[in-house]
Amino acid sequence: MTHTNPSRPTARFHTPASIKPRAPTKAILILMDGVSADYFEKHKHRLPTLLRLAGDGLSITRLRSTVPGTSMPGRASMLTGAAPQANGIYGNHIVRDGSFVCADASDLRVPTIAKLAKNSGLDVASIGAGLIDPADCDVFVPAWWERGFLQGSRSFKSLSENRIARSRMIKDPDGRLRAAGVFDLFGFPSSSDTVASTALVAGLAADHLMIGAAGALACSENPPDLILTEIDMTDSIQHQFGYESEAAHWSVAAADMMIGALIEGLRRVGREDDYAIVVASDHGHSAVHTTIYPDAIIPDLLWESEGATLHVLVDGAHDRRIADGLLARFQVEPWSSDHVPVNERDCIATYVAPPGHSFEETVGDTQEAGPTGRPRYLSTHGFRPGSAEDDRICLLSIPGMQPCNVAWGSAEEFTPTIAQILGLSNAPFSAKGLL
């Protein structure tokens, strides 16, 4: 069941942050896709690496999610320190030329922490992180999931060959990956193979390769100042097997071990105190029991699902009234589109599903099942804004900092905090860092 967040405590700092970290320092940013604040609070005993990180520096118990609480808006807020209405990424898919297309780094309207670091003379490496422009990096490896994300989009046929080619373009002009012992980063099995489980195995292998490459660079003779990387199968496995399923527990524990191996590698070469290790999630997760099929309810309108949030492309008040009336039959509630940039707000109507529901496209036999059914994704995100299920983890192990806990933090505070660690100016940000 979706529920609203508990009231925010008056005092955000549970433990005084009286000792500032040594600054500037290097940083490794690791995104763990879809790990919720609730999950970590309940199951931290399964995650020894994250538990140690939580006690080593600054831990934020509940990092508030963006609207909607889905992957691309979550990543964009963490990279820019700006809300979706300012950074331009208000969904996994955004409207361009009258249709929904996959959000891309080129759609960002404000600079990322990678660009700010690069422009300040820092050495930046992005190893499998989404929404990063290769031009902002000295070493760049695209997100391994990006090609699948593009191919799964209904707008795939309209994508340029250059856009698809970039999903496998590695930038490493000085051969630093090879010098660090990293070779074939896209050698994992193809998800088109005949074994049904291959896609999950390939994803786990890809996560392992990306985290391993990030750690190898950090331990190399020429370690970057800022490394951005991701672990993504924690989200996919929760979607497929369910929140708090045994498979979900295993996937998060495997991610914990990957991070532990990276930290152990730093320790072996004497660099554990050179890097701040930052682990954060883009959104939370929670179980759903029913899905709503918009294409069966509003077949004449273009739409895109954001989990339990729905974006509908409308042409004026008439389309809005039609969508409002048809969706209301299924307790779908109209919501504000304030998270959409002002110049696009009039053409995008936003809706939220009732508790325990999500939005999906009909596939195969579901076309005969009617307007609702059993979800393919047993767990999802993007719930009604303010829902606790979408709150995410944020742990920052920072050299020289006394352990400190913050009860909650906003998405916009994350990037300025990373800038503080790196010794960058907070001038571009609307919010202040937490250090």
Secondary structure, 3 states (H helix, E strand, C coil): CCCECCCCCCCCECCCCCCCCCCCCEEEEEEECCCEHHHHHHHHHHCHHHHHHHHHCEEEEEECCCCCCCHHHHHHHHHHCCCHHHHCCCCCEEEECCEEEECCHHHCCCCCHHHHHHHCCCCEEEECCCCCCHHHCCEEECCCCHHHHHHCCCCHHHCCHHHHHHHHCCECCCCHHHHCCCCCCCCCCCCCCCCCCHHHHHHHHHHHHHHHHHHHHHCCCCCCCEEEEEECHHHHHHHHHCCCCHHHHHHHHHHHHHHHHHHHHHHHCCCCCCEEEEEECCCCCEECCEEECHHHHCCCCCEEEECCEEEEECCCHHHHHHHHHHHHCCCCEEECCCCCCHHHHHHEEEEECCCCEEECCCCHHHHHCCCEECCCCCEECCCCCCEHHHCEEEEEECCCCCCEEEEEECHHHHHHHHHHHHCCCCCCCCCCCCC
